[in-house]
Structure formats: structure tokens, C-alpha cells
Amino acid sequence: MNPNLELQLKTLPSEPGVYRYYDKNDNLLYVGKAKHLNKRVLSYFNKNQNGYRTRIMVSKIHRLETTVVNSEYDALLLENNLIKTHQPFYNVMLKDDKTYPWICIKNEDFPRIFLTRTKIKDGSEYYGPYAKVRPARILLDTIKSLYKIRTCNLNLAPAKIAEGKYKVCLEYHIKNCNGPCEDLESKEDYDEKVEAIRGIIKGDFRFAKKYLEERMYRFAANLEFEKAQMLKQNIEALDDYQAKHTVVNPSIDDVDVFGMTSDETAAYVNYFKIRNGSIVQSFTTEIKKVLEETDEDILEEAIVEIRQKFDSSSREILIPFHLGIEIPNVKLIVPKVGDKKRIVELSEKNAKEYRVEKLKQVQIVDPERHTNRIMSEMQRILRMPVEPRHIEGFDNSNIQGTNPVSACVVFKDGKPSKADYRIFHPKTVEGPDDFKTMEEVVYRRYRRLIDEGEPLPQLILIDGGKGQLSSAVKSLKLLGLYGKITIIGIAKRLEEIYFPEDSIPLYIDKRAETLKVLQRVRDESHRFGVRHHRTRRTNSTIKSELEAIPGVGPKSIELLLSKLKSVKRIKEADIVTLEEILGKAKARIVWEFFNSSENS
């Protein structure tokens, strides 16, 4: 550490603020926020508290700068702006190069309403952005079905209309427009429609319904029943649209909702904007992890970034867990029950579904990256010194001690390597003793690999609890492999993971890829073992029936089975076929055994 940096660390302020790390070439490495600058910055230089990536970054720090602010939220805002401006290498950023569509109410006489991906600072109103164009189009189509809005780009200034410069177009004749260009619709009526549309876009349907109902009653009073019926249908369409988009109690108004999930490499954050119980906007994004960021850190950053992106000024934010920041004039709420709890759970579900979708895409487009991510995750969760590129799983199969077999399956890069599977028949164990059987087959497996100079696995998985695991460990100790290969046990009841000499099991998140790989290894070893156990038991039953034939020995039985494959076919064989296999004397004995009246 250079002397200047060491001196800076000793004189850090204790107030909230933002810190910036630079390398020796004065490149900005990282921007961070802190409630207490001195505590947060010093924590980076405590080697016992940092992960690998953080230590790499810290090794590059040549100098630092700090900025003191009034509150932690101010620090978060400043950090967010600095990250956007400078894009430091080690910072998490919501990088998104997409241009999302907006619904624009144009700043003009008789405003047009349309979708656009470009915001122009001309006084027009922009609502959005919409993460997907389809919901925006559905909303716009609904509006156009309810209200007749002009689509032409004519300059409908009052003076130009008065001059009679324009003529109505096809849209007027097919009744999609009321013809304001020829002064066939007043500006007051048109503006009233726009105000109702503005409410619909914001999720407030009350003004729109009131507008339609007043006109419907007016037409009905004037005996214009066809027009009244059309407006009634419009009201029903509006109710239908509202029903499809209402997911919570309509009394929940002007609320932002955030849900998230994460794994080792990324976090996935979903955002809902809710107005009058309707989700008027939904957005989900993937945030790559650069250092060892916590879910709390990432969600704090995402809230600031996404609220700025969607121009939200909601005074209430629903979140799945407590955060360490306070936002001025905004309530951060972690709901426990009720509709608010359900909408947070829906947001979390969207984040999880987005994650699954992204992982499937990676698996298809870049399977090597998918595998590398899983191997890295397994190494971390199982506290391994290396990635488990070669895994071997063991399972015993027997019924009351009869025909026991032990299966060894091999997975390479998380996938079965069936050519390397092995079946063991215990030689030194009598009766149903899973512990002794496991001890024997593990010893035999790795004694042979050592003798033949074959590569050893990085991970051994034992199907069973502490007893089977302890037996396998004994064999590894005899071979001098204990401590060189990671060995664990997996118990079926709660899928708990046991480590040698540790009485407290590890419970892995049910959604984690690590657990899914371990379950697959376990299930495959069980399937492979049961299959061979059944085959052995069936063969044993067949041989027992043939052994009952007097004068026919094991070699003759093997010869018959190798040619005819089953007892049934042996029973049905004629004397000539049997003679070709066994000769005349033994063929006569077998034929008479199955065809005599006593055995038929």
C-alpha cells in the first residue's frame, strides 16, 4: 500500500457520503456509498471479510476520494449519477441499451396520441416507458376504440381551421375521427376526451367512465338509442380492460412495488407501478454482480435507477425485505399480510420467471458459460478448493440383504458420463450392512483408480446420511485421499448435505443449481443401482429354477441361457434344439423335466 493511501485511510470522515477508488493510472475503479465513510472504506482493506473479486480490486487501488453529503439517500443519488457518468469497471450498473416505447400526448391543438421511442422536449406529455411494446399497443388500441382521436399531422390551429384550409379524410368517413379539421368537433369536447384518456393511461378509469356514462345518458334522453348503445359497449370494454389489469384491491393507489431474486452471478429485479389497483407498468431487468454485492445493496441501487427511469414520484414503495436507507417523504414498506403482500410476491414471481428465462437462453446460446456458472456456484456453496468438474456418486441396493449391488455413477461438467459408470458386487460383506458395503466399494473404486493411474474426482457424493458418509471416509483415509477429495453425503428426507466431522448439515436453497446437480447425481446412482439389482435378482430366480433340474450343472445352465435367453423359451424348446446346445443325454433330461406330467 502506498503511503498516501495509507494516510487517507487514517483520516477518513465518519459522515455519510460517496467514496471513489482510482488505480495508479488514475482510472476510476469503483464508486460506493456509505452511511459512515470511515467504517465502510476500511472494511475493504480487511482481508478476512472480502471475497476473491473484491481483493483483486483492492490490490489495484492507488488513491481514493470522498464526498460528504447530508444523508445516506443523498449518497445513493450521488453514487447513482457518478456511476452513470463514469461507468467504473467494478460497479454494478443497470446497463440497458434498449429504447423503450412511450405513449405521447402531443403538445398541439387537438393533440394526437401515439407510440414513440423518442422523447422530444417540446412540452408534449410522455407516459412510460413500457418494457414491452405489446401492453402499450393494447392500451392504445383500447383508447382508440373508446374515443375518436385524430391521427393526421395537420396543424389544427384555430386560425387555419377558420380559413377552411382542410377537408375531412377517410378516417372521418369510417367514423374513426369527428373531423376537427373542418370544425365539426369543438376544442372543448376534444380536450375533455384527452383528459379522460390521460386518466386511463395513468390507471385512473373514473373520469373516463364518468365521461362515457354522461354522454350515454344524454343520447338515451334524446332517444338516440344506437349511439347510447355504442357508448354502453365502450363502458363494458373499459370495465373489461380494467378487470384484466387489476390484480390487487383498487384502493391501493400510486404505489411502486419491487421484487427480486438472485444467484451467484446476477440479480433480477422486477418493478410494478400501481395506480388504482392496476399495474400500469411492469419492468424486469438483470443486474450483473461485479463484487460480492448483497441483495440489499443491489435493490437500493435498483430502486433509485428504476424510479428515475420511469419518472416515478410515488410516496409509497413496497419491497420484499428491509433496507438500510431512508428516502425523504417516501415510505418503504415490507408488507406481512394482505393484498400488498400478495403484490410483492407477484413481483418476486416475475423476477424469478425472468431469471429462469435468461438461464434457459444462456444454456441454449452459450452452454459452456452455463456450465462454468454452475461449477463456480458449486465450488462456493460446497466450500471446495476447486470446481467439481468430475463428480462420482455411490448408492447401495438390496432387498433384505439379497443380491446386493453398489452403483458408482460419474458426472463430468455436470452431465452424466455413462461410459464410466460401474457396478460393484460386495465380496467381504454378508447380510444387509450398508455401512460395511459402502466402505468396501469406495475402497475398491479408488484403489483401482490409483493403481491404474486414472484421474480422481474432485467431489464424491454418498447417497445417505452421516453413517454411510463416515464409512466412505474410512476408506479414503486408508488410501491417503482424505482431505484431497471433497466428500459429502445427501440425505433424502430434507435434502440436507452432510460434511465429514460436522454434525450440522447444510441446507441448500431448493432453487440453486448446485442442489439440482447433486440431486441428479443421487437419483442417477439410485436408478443405476436398482436396475442392476433387479437384473441380478431376476437372473438369480431364473438360475434357481434351472438348478432344480437333476443332473444339469452351472455350465449347462449358462449355456442354455446364453442361447435361449429365458426359462420360458427353454421350456418351449423342442428336443432337437436342446440337443444342438447340450448334446443328446442332457437335452433329454431337460426336455423330460419340463414336459413330464409332474412338472407341467
LOLUM-700503 format. One line per 2 residues: number of its first residue (from 1); their letters; for each residue x, y, z of C-alpha. Coordinates in nm, 3 decimals, decimal comma, padded with zeros to 5 digits. Layout:
BEGIN
NUM	a	X Y Z; ...;
END
This chain:
BEGIN
1	mn	00,000 00,000 00,000; 00,141 00,339 -00,096;
3	pn	00,197 00,593 00,188; -00,056 00,845 00,054;
5	le	-00,335 00,589 00,051; -00,240 00,471 00,399;
7	lq	-00,261 00,831 00,525; -00,600 00,881 00,357;
9	lk	-00,738 00,571 00,532; -00,637 00,713 00,869;
11	tl	-00,814 01,046 00,812; -01,147 00,937 00,664;
13	ps	-01,460 01,127 00,776; -01,734 00,942 00,966;
15	ep	-02,026 01,119 00,793; -02,242 00,970 00,514;
17	gv	-02,103 01,016 00,167; -01,956 00,870 -00,150;
19	yr	-01,608 00,724 -00,200; -01,418 00,668 -00,526;
21	yy	-01,125 00,431 -00,586; -00,860 00,504 -00,853;
23	dk	-00,575 00,288 -00,986; -00,216 00,403 -01,047;
25	nd	-00,313 00,526 -01,395; -00,591 00,739 -01,240;
27	nl	-00,866 00,523 -01,388; -01,182 00,516 -01,178;
29	ly	-01,226 00,162 -01,044; -01,527 00,187 -00,818;
31	vg	-01,782 00,430 -00,673; -01,957 00,343 -00,346;
33	ka	-02,190 00,497 -00,090; -02,172 00,473 00,288;
35	kh	-02,361 00,571 00,600; -02,023 00,603 00,775;
37	ln	-01,742 00,660 00,525; -01,457 00,555 00,753;
39	kr	-01,614 00,221 00,856; -01,720 00,128 00,503;
41	vl	-01,394 00,215 00,330; -01,177 00,046 00,594;
43	sy	-01,382 -00,273 00,559; -01,241 -00,319 00,206;
45	fn	-00,891 -00,344 00,346; -00,982 -00,615 00,597;
47	kn	-00,870 -00,927 00,408; -01,079 -01,162 00,620;
49	qn	-01,406 -01,001 00,513; -01,359 -00,981 00,137;
51	gy	-01,417 -01,226 -00,144; -01,180 -01,300 -00,429;
53	rt	-01,306 -01,033 -00,672; -01,303 -00,765 -00,405;
55	ri	-00,943 -00,849 -00,312; -00,843 -00,816 -00,678;
57	mv	-00,999 -00,469 -00,694; -00,843 -00,360 -00,362;
59	sk	-00,499 -00,467 -00,486; -00,535 -00,212 -00,769;
61	ih	-00,637 00,087 -00,551; -00,375 00,361 -00,562;
63	rl	-00,576 00,651 -00,418; -00,927 00,740 -00,310;
65	et	-01,157 01,042 -00,298; -01,458 01,106 -00,076;
67	tv	-01,757 01,341 -00,089; -01,957 01,408 00,228;
69	vn	-02,337 01,455 00,192; -02,628 01,516 00,429;
71	se	-02,787 01,169 00,431; -02,741 00,814 00,310;
73	yd	-03,012 00,867 00,047; -02,824 01,169 -00,088;
75	al	-02,518 00,945 -00,106; -02,718 00,689 -00,302;
77	ll	-02,833 00,953 -00,552; -02,482 01,090 -00,597;
79	en	-02,340 00,740 -00,636; -02,601 00,660 -00,899;
81	nl	-02,519 00,973 -01,100; -02,143 00,913 -01,081;
83	ik	-02,183 00,552 -01,195; -02,393 00,663 -01,493;
85	th	-02,144 00,933 -01,587; -01,816 00,743 -01,544;
87	qp	-01,920 00,374 -01,567; -01,648 00,236 -01,336;
89	fy	-01,527 -00,116 -01,415; -01,619 -00,274 -01,079;
91	nv	-01,962 -00,119 -01,030; -02,299 -00,286 -01,070;
93	ml	-02,493 -00,099 -01,334; -02,840 -00,138 -01,480;
95	kd	-02,698 -00,139 -01,830; -02,980 -00,135 -02,082;
97	dk	-02,923 -00,026 -02,439; -03,287 -00,068 -02,541;
99	ty	-03,502 00,229 -02,629; -03,842 00,159 -02,478;
101	pw	-04,167 00,298 -02,621; -04,365 00,580 -02,464;
103	ic	-04,724 00,691 -02,515; -04,710 01,053 -02,625;
105	ik	-04,988 01,313 -02,593; -04,858 01,572 -02,837;
107	ne	-04,837 01,937 -02,731; -05,061 02,082 -03,005;
109	df	-05,417 02,185 -03,078; -05,637 01,872 -03,087;
111	pr	-05,349 01,654 -02,959; -05,255 01,332 -03,131;
113	if	-05,187 01,030 -02,910; -04,936 00,774 -03,036;
115	lt	-04,644 00,542 -02,950; -04,290 00,671 -02,988;
117	rt	-03,939 00,568 -02,885; -03,807 00,922 -02,898;
119	ki	-03,872 01,188 -02,633; -03,869 01,543 -02,765;
121	kd	-03,863 01,837 -02,524; -04,145 02,033 -02,688;
123	gs	-04,392 02,034 -02,399; -04,557 01,706 -02,501;
125	ey	-04,659 01,454 -02,235; -04,483 01,116 -02,231;
127	yg	-04,611 00,817 -02,034; -04,388 00,515 -01,985;
129	py	-04,152 00,381 -02,080; -04,312 00,042 -02,144;
131	ak	-04,073 -00,253 -02,109; -04,271 -00,441 -02,374;
133	vr	-04,443 -00,282 -02,669; -04,744 -00,517 -02,670;
135	pa	-04,909 -00,387 -02,348; -04,861 -00,032 -02,475;
137	ri	-05,027 -00,118 -02,806; -05,318 -00,291 -02,628;
139	ll	-05,369 00,018 -02,414; -05,353 00,248 -02,716;
141	dt	-05,595 00,025 -02,914; -05,835 00,029 -02,619;
143	ik	-05,821 00,409 -02,608; -05,884 00,437 -02,981;
145	sl	-06,179 00,200 -02,958; -06,332 00,421 -02,688;
147	yk	-06,253 00,767 -02,825; -06,224 00,914 -03,171;
149	ir	-05,881 01,074 -03,182; -05,730 01,227 -03,493;
151	tc	-05,426 01,056 -03,649; -05,330 01,315 -03,913;
153	nl	-05,035 01,551 -03,860; -05,212 01,866 -03,976;
155	nl	-05,160 02,194 -03,793; -05,510 02,243 -03,647;
157	ap	-05,456 02,592 -03,511; -05,791 02,779 -03,479;
159	ak	-05,691 03,033 -03,744; -05,615 02,765 -04,002;
161	ia	-05,943 02,582 -03,931; -06,133 02,910 -03,963;
163	eg	-05,971 02,969 -04,302; -06,121 02,637 -04,422;
165	ky	-05,784 02,508 -04,540; -05,860 02,142 -04,466;
167	kv	-06,107 01,877 -04,573; -06,208 01,566 -04,378;
169	cl	-06,027 01,246 -04,475; -06,113 00,876 -04,486;
171	ey	-06,080 00,846 -04,106; -06,383 01,073 -04,071;
173	hi	-06,590 00,877 -04,321; -06,518 00,543 -04,148;
175	kn	-06,610 00,710 -03,818; -06,267 00,699 -03,653;
177	cn	-06,249 01,079 -03,626; -06,506 01,354 -03,564;
179	gp	-06,350 01,596 -03,813; -06,197 01,876 -03,601;
181	ce	-06,012 01,988 -03,916; -06,344 02,122 -04,054;
183	dl	-06,455 02,247 -03,713; -06,701 01,957 -03,681;
185	es	-06,582 01,895 -03,324; -06,518 02,166 -03,067;
187	ke	-06,186 02,201 -02,890; -06,364 02,174 -02,552;
189	dy	-06,515 01,834 -02,641; -06,184 01,709 -02,776;
191	de	-05,991 01,826 -02,469; -06,246 01,652 -02,246;
193	kv	-06,169 01,325 -02,426; -05,795 01,381 -02,388;
195	ea	-05,837 01,437 -02,015; -06,023 01,106 -01,987;
197	ir	-05,750 00,932 -02,189; -05,485 01,084 -01,965;
199	gi	-05,659 00,922 -01,668; -05,676 00,581 -01,839;
201	ik	-05,304 00,588 -01,917; -05,233 00,671 -01,553;
203	gd	-05,460 00,385 -01,441; -05,744 00,608 -01,322;
205	fr	-06,059 00,496 -01,506; -06,308 00,701 -01,305;
207	fa	-06,305 01,016 -01,520; -06,323 00,814 -01,843;
209	kk	-06,624 00,613 -01,721; -06,797 00,928 -01,598;
211	yl	-06,742 01,095 -01,936; -06,885 00,797 -02,126;
213	ee	-07,181 00,749 -01,890; -07,284 01,118 -01,911;
215	rm	-07,283 01,104 -02,290; -07,469 00,771 -02,290;
217	yr	-07,750 00,911 -02,072; -07,764 01,226 -02,285;
219	fa	-07,809 01,023 -02,605; -08,067 00,800 -02,437;
221	an	-08,263 01,107 -02,318; -08,266 01,236 -02,677;
223	le	-08,389 00,893 -02,796; -08,061 00,834 -02,983;
225	fe	-08,050 00,474 -02,868; -07,796 00,345 -03,122;
227	ka	-07,538 00,600 -03,006; -07,622 00,524 -02,642;
229	qm	-07,573 00,152 -02,708; -07,231 00,216 -02,864;
231	lk	-07,125 00,409 -02,555; -07,255 00,132 -02,331;
233	qn	-07,035 -00,113 -02,521; -06,741 00,123 -02,473;
235	ie	-06,804 00,131 -02,097; -06,814 -00,250 -02,091;
237	al	-06,487 -00,264 -02,286; -06,331 -00,024 -02,036;
239	dd	-06,454 -00,237 -01,744; -06,312 -00,547 -01,914;
241	yq	-05,974 -00,383 -01,967; -05,968 -00,263 -01,605;
243	ak	-06,064 -00,609 -01,474; -05,782 -00,776 -01,666;
245	ht	-05,526 -00,533 -01,527; -05,649 -00,515 -01,168;
247	vv	-05,451 -00,756 -00,952; -05,498 -00,606 -00,608;
249	np	-05,750 -00,406 -00,413; -05,846 -00,099 -00,622;
251	si	-05,796 00,117 -00,313; -05,419 00,065 -00,345;
253	dd	-05,319 00,375 -00,536; -04,994 00,536 -00,651;
255	vd	-04,758 00,264 -00,522; -04,427 00,133 -00,652;
257	vf	-04,353 -00,237 -00,598; -04,015 -00,410 -00,618;
259	gm	-03,938 -00,781 -00,610; -03,609 -00,957 -00,670;
261	ts	-03,420 -01,284 -00,678; -03,050 -01,351 -00,725;
263	de	-02,782 -01,614 -00,774; -02,404 -01,613 -00,769;
265	ta	-02,354 -01,405 -01,081; -02,656 -01,177 -01,112;
267	ay	-02,966 -01,030 -00,952; -03,306 -00,995 -01,120;
269	vn	-03,528 -00,704 -01,017; -03,893 -00,658 -01,111;
271	yf	-04,080 -00,326 -01,085; -04,455 -00,263 -01,085;
273	ki	-04,615 00,081 -01,098; -04,964 00,054 -00,950;
275	rn	-05,242 00,307 -00,991; -05,594 00,242 -00,856;
277	gs	-05,519 -00,124 -00,808; -05,395 -00,169 -01,165;
279	iv	-05,045 -00,248 -01,285; -04,991 00,027 -01,535;
281	qs	-04,623 -00,056 -01,588; -04,408 -00,364 -01,540;
283	ft	-04,034 -00,386 -01,591; -03,776 -00,656 -01,512;
285	te	-03,400 -00,631 -01,551; -03,089 -00,839 -01,493;
287	ik	-02,806 -00,684 -01,290; -02,464 -00,849 -01,316;
289	kv	-02,272 -00,884 -00,992; -01,920 -00,744 -01,008;
291	le	-01,803 -00,777 -00,648; -01,975 -00,954 -00,356;
293	et	-02,279 -00,725 -00,358; -02,565 -00,816 -00,124;
295	de	-02,930 -00,824 -00,230; -02,987 -00,518 -00,012;
297	di	-02,713 -00,320 -00,189; -02,845 -00,411 -00,533;
299	le	-03,209 -00,337 -00,452; -03,118 00,006 -00,312;
301	ea	-02,938 00,090 -00,637; -03,221 -00,051 -00,848;
303	iv	-03,492 00,149 -00,669; -03,317 00,479 -00,740;
305	ei	-03,231 00,389 -01,100; -03,569 00,244 -01,197;
307	rq	-03,774 00,520 -01,032; -03,570 00,775 -01,228;
309	kf	-03,615 00,573 -01,547; -03,993 00,562 -01,510;
311	ds	-04,020 00,913 -01,368; -04,198 00,785 -01,057;
313	ss	-04,289 01,013 -00,770; -04,487 00,760 -00,565;
315	re	-04,474 00,824 -00,191; -04,503 00,455 -00,104;
317	il	-04,273 00,169 -00,208; -04,346 -00,196 -00,132;
319	ip	-04,032 -00,413 -00,100; -03,965 -00,779 -00,006;
321	fh	-03,716 -00,710 00,276; -03,591 -00,421 00,488;
323	lg	-03,327 -00,182 00,352; -03,081 00,038 00,534;
325	ie	-03,175 00,362 00,359; -03,445 00,621 00,413;
327	ip	-03,591 00,813 00,117; -03,722 01,160 00,207;
329	nv	-04,103 01,183 00,202; -04,132 00,819 00,087;
331	kl	-04,247 00,519 00,292; -04,054 00,194 00,242;
333	iv	-04,289 -00,086 00,348; -04,229 -00,461 00,383;
335	pk	-04,589 -00,593 00,391; -04,659 -00,900 00,602;
337	vg	-05,017 -00,992 00,500; -05,298 -00,892 00,268;
339	dk	-05,312 -00,754 -00,085; -04,989 -00,560 -00,052;
341	kr	-04,805 -00,877 00,049; -04,955 -01,061 -00,249;
343	iv	-04,848 -00,794 -00,497; -04,489 -00,809 -00,365;
345	el	-04,500 -01,188 -00,406; -04,626 -01,142 -00,763;
347	se	-04,336 -00,906 -00,831; -04,091 -01,162 -00,690;
349	kn	-04,251 -01,432 -00,906; -04,194 -01,216 -01,216;
351	ak	-03,828 -01,172 -01,119; -03,787 -01,549 -01,073;
353	ey	-03,955 -01,627 -01,405; -03,730 -01,374 -01,577;
355	rv	-03,424 -01,542 -01,422; -03,534 -01,887 -01,543;
357	ek	-03,594 -01,749 -01,890; -03,249 -01,587 -01,901;
359	lk	-03,076 -01,904 -01,778; -03,251 -02,111 -02,044;
361	qv	-03,137 -01,866 -02,309; -02,776 -01,885 -02,185;
363	qi	-02,794 -02,265 -02,177; -02,902 -02,270 -02,543;
365	vd	-02,682 -01,992 -02,677; -02,372 -02,045 -02,462;
367	pe	-02,375 -02,387 -02,288; -02,012 -02,354 -02,182;
369	rh	-02,088 -02,033 -01,992; -02,388 -02,204 -01,831;
371	tn	-02,167 -02,493 -01,717; -01,896 -02,262 -01,588;
373	ri	-02,152 -02,070 -01,384; -02,286 -02,388 -01,223;
375	ms	-01,938 -02,520 -01,146; -01,840 -02,188 -00,986;
377	em	-02,158 -02,187 -00,778; -02,097 -02,545 -00,661;
379	qr	-01,740 -02,466 -00,561; -01,855 -02,176 -00,345;
381	il	-02,157 -02,339 -00,182; -01,975 -02,666 -00,104;
383	rm	-01,664 -02,479 00,015; -01,438 -02,667 -00,228;
385	pv	-01,081 -02,569 -00,320; -01,153 -02,641 -00,690;
387	ep	-01,455 -02,667 -00,917; -01,624 -03,013 -00,919;
389	rh	-01,571 -03,089 -01,285; -01,557 -03,465 -01,207;
391	ie	-01,820 -03,595 -00,961; -01,878 -03,957 -00,857;
393	gf	-02,188 -04,076 -00,671; -02,242 -04,403 -00,478;
395	dn	-02,559 -04,589 -00,376; -02,630 -04,939 -00,235;
397	sn	-02,925 -05,154 -00,347; -03,052 -05,473 -00,183;
399	iq	-03,372 -05,628 -00,050; -03,323 -05,790 00,292;
401	gt	-02,960 -05,847 00,206; -03,026 -06,049 -00,109;
403	np	-02,842 -05,986 -00,435; -02,671 -05,666 -00,313;
405	vs	-02,512 -05,430 -00,564; -02,345 -05,091 -00,530;
407	ac	-02,359 -04,834 -00,809; -02,097 -04,574 -00,894;
409	vv	-02,203 -04,306 -01,143; -01,976 -04,042 -01,294;
411	fk	-02,067 -03,685 -01,392; -01,832 -03,463 -01,590;
413	dg	-01,905 -03,089 -01,617; -02,241 -03,154 -01,453;
415	kp	-02,350 -03,416 -01,711; -02,364 -03,799 -01,688;
417	sk	-02,066 -03,985 -01,833; -02,237 -04,324 -01,869;
419	ad	-01,934 -04,499 -02,018; -01,762 -04,453 -01,681;
421	yr	-02,046 -04,599 -01,468; -01,952 -04,904 -01,260;
423	if	-02,140 -05,174 -01,066; -01,984 -05,345 -00,763;
425	hp	-02,085 -05,678 -00,608; -01,973 -05,677 -00,244;
427	kt	-01,719 -05,953 -00,167; -01,649 -05,916 00,204;
429	ve	-01,992 -05,821 00,342; -02,260 -06,068 00,449;
431	gp	-02,618 -05,957 00,507; -02,775 -05,611 00,469;
433	dd	-02,495 -05,390 00,603; -02,497 -05,060 00,412;
435	fk	-02,210 -04,915 00,612; -01,966 -05,202 00,550;
437	tm	-02,078 -05,226 00,187; -02,009 -04,855 00,131;
439	ee	-01,670 -04,887 00,298; -01,573 -05,179 00,072;
441	vv	-01,687 -05,038 -00,265; -01,536 -04,692 -00,207;
443	yr	-01,204 -04,855 -00,117; -01,214 -05,084 -00,423;
445	ry	-01,308 -04,798 -00,657; -01,025 -04,565 -00,563;
447	rr	-00,766 -04,835 -00,501; -00,814 -04,933 -00,864;
449	li	-00,806 -04,574 -00,996; -00,480 -04,515 -00,808;
451	de	-00,325 -04,841 -00,932; -00,422 -04,769 -01,294;
453	ge	-00,318 -04,403 -01,278; -00,668 -04,282 -01,367;
455	pl	-00,784 -03,929 -01,273; -00,960 -03,896 -00,938;
457	pq	-01,283 -03,695 -00,890; -01,295 -03,357 -00,721;
459	li	-01,622 -03,447 -00,545; -01,765 -03,773 -00,409;
461	li	-02,137 -03,786 -00,325; -02,267 -04,058 -00,093;
463	dg	-02,639 -04,131 -00,101; -02,720 -04,141 00,269;
465	gk	-02,664 -03,964 00,596; -02,377 -03,947 00,842;
467	gq	-02,339 -04,328 00,877; -02,272 -04,403 00,510;
469	ls	-02,056 -04,092 00,483; -01,838 -04,199 00,779;
471	sa	-01,790 -04,542 00,621; -01,674 -04,389 00,292;
473	vk	-01,440 -04,152 00,479; -01,269 -04,454 00,646;
475	sl	-01,173 -04,590 00,305; -01,043 -04,253 00,183;
477	kl	-00,825 -04,231 00,497; -00,684 -04,580 00,434;
479	lg	-00,595 -04,474 00,080; -00,446 -04,139 00,189;
481	ly	-00,708 -03,948 -00,011; -00,899 -03,787 00,275;
483	gk	-00,859 -03,409 00,254; -00,754 -03,434 -00,110;
485	it	-01,105 -03,506 -00,243; -01,420 -03,335 -00,118;
487	ii	-01,670 -03,592 00,006; -02,028 -03,523 00,117;
489	gi	-02,347 -03,715 00,195; -02,700 -03,624 00,088;
491	ak	-02,999 -03,738 00,294; -03,331 -03,782 00,114;
493	rl	-03,578 -03,654 00,373; -03,490 -03,285 00,373;
495	ee	-03,214 -03,292 00,111; -02,963 -03,194 00,377;
497	iy	-02,593 -03,208 00,291; -02,350 -03,362 00,542;
499	fp	-01,979 -03,293 00,562; -01,732 -03,521 00,744;
501	ed	-01,673 -03,430 01,110; -01,956 -03,173 01,103;
503	si	-02,276 -03,262 01,288; -02,474 -02,968 01,148;
505	pl	-02,597 -03,029 00,791; -02,600 -02,772 00,513;
507	yi	-02,939 -02,681 00,364; -02,904 -02,553 00,009;
509	dk	-03,165 -02,326 -00,147; -03,413 -02,552 -00,332;
511	ra	-03,380 -02,329 -00,641; -03,000 -02,349 -00,653;
513	et	-02,839 -02,524 -00,948; -02,595 -02,684 -00,704;
515	lk	-02,870 -02,880 -00,530; -03,022 -02,979 -00,865;
517	vl	-02,690 -03,126 -00,982; -02,641 -03,314 -00,654;
519	qr	-02,997 -03,448 -00,670; -02,939 -03,566 -01,025;
521	vr	-02,619 -03,748 -00,928; -02,800 -03,908 -00,632;
523	de	-03,104 -04,008 -00,839; -02,887 -04,145 -01,118;
525	sh	-02,680 -04,361 -00,880; -03,005 -04,491 -00,727;
527	rf	-03,158 -04,564 -01,069; -02,845 -04,736 -01,199;
529	gv	-02,809 -04,946 -00,883; -03,176 -05,050 -00,871;
531	rh	-03,171 -05,151 -01,236; -02,874 -05,383 -01,188;
533	hr	-03,014 -05,513 -00,860; -03,336 -05,615 -01,036;
535	tr	-03,142 -05,777 -01,318; -02,933 -05,974 -01,071;
537	rt	-03,240 -06,076 -00,870; -03,421 -06,188 -01,187;
539	ns	-03,120 -06,389 -01,303; -03,093 -06,544 -00,960;
541	ti	-03,458 -06,652 -00,974; -03,410 -06,799 -01,322;
543	ks	-03,099 -06,989 -01,221; -03,273 -07,126 -00,912;
545	el	-03,546 -07,280 -01,130; -03,293 -07,437 -01,367;
547	ea	-03,076 -07,557 -01,080; -03,373 -07,774 -00,971;
549	ip	-03,315 -07,998 -01,277; -03,119 -08,304 -01,154;
551	gv	-02,802 -08,375 -01,349; -02,770 -08,025 -01,502;
553	gp	-02,481 -07,815 -01,370; -02,394 -07,444 -01,376;
555	ks	-02,211 -07,460 -01,709; -02,509 -07,620 -01,881;
557	ie	-02,740 -07,358 -01,729; -02,517 -07,073 -01,853;
559	ll	-02,508 -07,234 -02,198; -02,887 -07,262 -02,215;
561	ls	-02,939 -06,902 -02,102; -02,680 -06,767 -02,343;
563	kl	-02,859 -06,932 -02,636; -03,228 -06,918 -02,542;
565	ks	-03,220 -06,613 -02,308; -03,511 -06,715 -02,078;
567	vk	-03,664 -07,007 -01,886; -03,983 -06,971 -02,089;
569	ri	-03,801 -07,029 -02,417; -03,610 -07,321 -02,264;
571	ke	-03,942 -07,476 -02,157; -04,087 -07,429 -02,507;
573	ad	-03,779 -07,560 -02,695; -03,810 -07,893 -02,878;
575	iv	-03,571 -08,182 -02,822; -03,375 -08,111 -03,141;
577	tl	-03,294 -07,753 -03,032; -03,186 -07,871 -02,686;
579	ee	-02,963 -08,142 -02,837; -02,784 -07,882 -03,052;
581	il	-02,698 -07,687 -02,735; -02,633 -07,959 -02,473;
583	gk	-02,597 -08,288 -02,655; -02,841 -08,583 -02,654;
585	ak	-02,810 -08,702 -02,293; -02,853 -08,368 -02,110;
587	ar	-03,105 -08,245 -02,364; -03,325 -08,546 -02,287;
589	iv	-03,301 -08,471 -01,911; -03,405 -08,104 -01,959;
591	we	-03,683 -08,183 -02,205; -03,831 -08,454 -01,982;
593	ff	-03,806 -08,229 -01,672; -04,025 -07,958 -01,827;
595	ns	-04,254 -08,189 -02,026; -04,329 -08,460 -01,773;
597	se	-04,675 -08,452 -01,618; -04,531 -08,377 -01,272;
599	ns	-04,357 -08,053 -01,383; -04,608 -07,934 -01,644;
END
